[in-house]
């Protein structure tokens, strides 16, 4: 499980141009959008990238269980994401 060490606002309020820190490294947010509506819950995605090397990532979560459902994925090819296990996330 990822340890969230600091929240400057609630996760749903993060928007394009905002920042996420993964293991202390600053990342820039591209988009925050609804991925799937499951009726009683919504699966959300935040696309972000590392400006130092242009690697792309996603933070995925369910809106009714944010902290327990956060997962980070890295884009490794045109359409393939691989799950990553960062130690800390801040926003």
C-alpha positions as CSV (number, residue, x, y, z in Angstrom):
1,X,0.0,0.0,0.0
2,X,1.2,3.5,-0.9
3,X,1.8,5.9,2.0
4,X,0.3,9.3,1.4
5,X,2.4,11.7,3.4
6,X,0.9,15.1,2.5
7,X,-2.3,16.4,0.9
8,X,-2.6,20.0,0.1
9,X,-6.2,19.5,-1.1
10,X,-8.5,16.5,-1.7
11,X,-7.5,14.2,-4.6
12,X,-10.6,15.0,-6.7
13,X,-9.6,18.7,-6.8
14,X,-6.3,18.0,-8.5
15,X,-6.3,19.5,-12.1
16,X,-4.2,20.0,-15.2
17,X,-1.1,21.9,-14.3
18,X,-1.0,20.8,-10.7
19,X,1.8,18.8,-9.1
20,X,2.1,15.3,-7.6
21,X,5.3,14.2,-5.8
22,X,6.2,10.5,-6.2
23,X,9.0,9.4,-3.9
24,X,9.9,13.1,-3.5
25,X,10.1,13.8,-7.3
26,X,7.9,16.5,-8.7
27,X,5.5,15.4,-11.5
28,X,3.1,17.5,-13.6
29,X,-0.6,16.7,-14.0
30,X,-1.9,16.5,-17.6
31,X,-5.5,15.4,-17.0
32,X,-7.9,14.2,-14.4
33,X,-10.9,12.3,-15.7
34,X,-13.6,9.7,-15.2
35,X,-12.4,6.3,-16.5
36,X,-15.5,4.1,-15.7
37,X,-18.7,4.8,-13.9
38,X,-19.7,1.7,-12.0
39,X,-23.0,3.2,-10.7
40,X,-22.2,3.4,-7.0
41,X,-18.6,4.4,-7.5
42,X,-16.5,6.0,-10.2
43,X,-13.1,4.9,-11.3
44,X,-10.9,8.0,-11.8
45,X,-7.5,8.5,-13.5
46,X,-5.0,11.3,-13.2
47,X,-2.5,11.4,-16.1
48,X,0.9,12.9,-15.1
49,X,4.5,13.0,-16.3
50,X,8.0,13.5,-15.0
51,X,9.3,16.7,-16.6
52,X,12.9,15.6,-16.2
53,X,12.6,12.5,-18.5
54,X,9.1,12.8,-20.0
55,X,8.0,9.4,-18.7
56,X,4.2,9.2,-18.4
57,X,2.2,7.8,-15.5
58,X,-1.3,7.3,-14.2
59,X,-2.8,7.5,-10.7
60,X,-5.9,5.4,-10.5
61,X,-8.5,5.4,-7.7
62,X,-12.1,4.9,-6.9
63,X,-13.9,8.0,-5.7
64,X,-15.6,6.3,-2.7
65,X,-12.4,4.7,-1.3
66,X,-9.7,7.0,-2.4
67,X,-6.8,6.3,0.0
68,X,-7.2,2.5,0.0
69,X,-7.6,2.3,-3.8
70,X,-4.7,4.5,-5.1
71,X,-2.5,2.7,-7.7
72,X,0.3,4.1,-9.8
73,X,1.0,2.9,-13.3
74,X,3.8,3.8,-15.8
75,X,3.4,3.9,-19.5
76,X,6.0,1.6,-21.0
77,X,4.8,1.3,-24.6
78,X,2.1,3.0,-26.7
79,X,-0.8,1.3,-24.8
80,X,0.8,-0.8,-22.0
81,X,0.9,0.4,-18.4
82,X,2.8,-1.4,-15.7
83,X,1.9,-1.1,-12.1
84,X,4.5,0.6,-9.9
85,X,4.9,0.6,-6.1
86,X,6.1,4.0,-5.0
87,X,6.9,4.5,-1.3
88,X,5.3,7.9,-1.0
89,X,2.8,10.2,-2.7
90,X,2.2,13.9,-2.0
91,X,0.0,16.5,-3.6
